Amino acid sequence: MTAPRRLLLLNGPNLNLLGTRQPEIYGRDTLADVEDLVRRCAQRHGFDVRALQSNHEGVLIDAIHAARADCAGIVINPGGLTHTSVSLRDALAGVALPAAEVHISDISARESFRRFSYVRDVAAVHVIGEGVAGYGRATDALIALIAGDGAAGGVP
C-alpha cells in the first residue's frame, strides 16, 4: 500500500484574523497567504494539502482523527489551544501521525501563560517565532521526516 501524499494543515482559534489581528506581532500576511505558502512547499515535494481553520476545539480534534485515513502528517498552529488543550494534544498523540508545531510569534518571549505548550511533546518538528515563513520551514521539515531524508528541521 502506498503512503498518502497529503498533509493536513490546521490553524486554531483566531488565526482566521491573520493580517488584521495585532500585525505588530503576527504580521500582515493572511490565512489565505499561509495556506498558499504551505501548498506551494508541499507541491515541491509531491504532496497536496488539506487546510482547515477553526475557532472550535472539537472541530480541530475531529480533523486530526480523520487525517488517519488519508494524510501522512499534520502541520498545526493550535493558536491559544497550545497552552490549554490536553484534548488536542491527546488527539495528536492518538493518531500517531508526525506533526509539526508552528507559531508565528516567539511564544517563549511573550506572556508567561504562553510559554507552555501541550503540543510540544507530541510534535516531531517545532518552528517558533519565524513569522508566517515558519510554516514553509515546518512543511519542508515534516516532509523530510516523513520521507526519511534526515533530521527534522526545527527544535526537537
C-alpha angles and dihedrals in degrees: 000000000000118000114244117262096211135102127204113225111200126186120185137210121339095003088112084073094062111137094033105040112089096326089187087068105026102027130227100287114114131224088257088057090052092049091048092050093051092046092051092048092048093047090056086063097041095259130125127210136226108200129199133171121187138169088207122085095209092055090054092048092050090051091051091051092048091050090073089076100056114001132089095201147347131243107199138181101181093188112202091350086074089079101037114029120093087163093060090048091050091050091054091047092045098056093050094216118140111256136197117210113211130187122178094208127046099262091189090062097048134072114333093247090061095056096081121074123193087194097055098086095048097045120086094200128042124189111176131175100002096116120233089324087071089073089064093049091047091050093050092047094047093050090048089053092048091048092046092239096145137282121352113255105238140067106298 
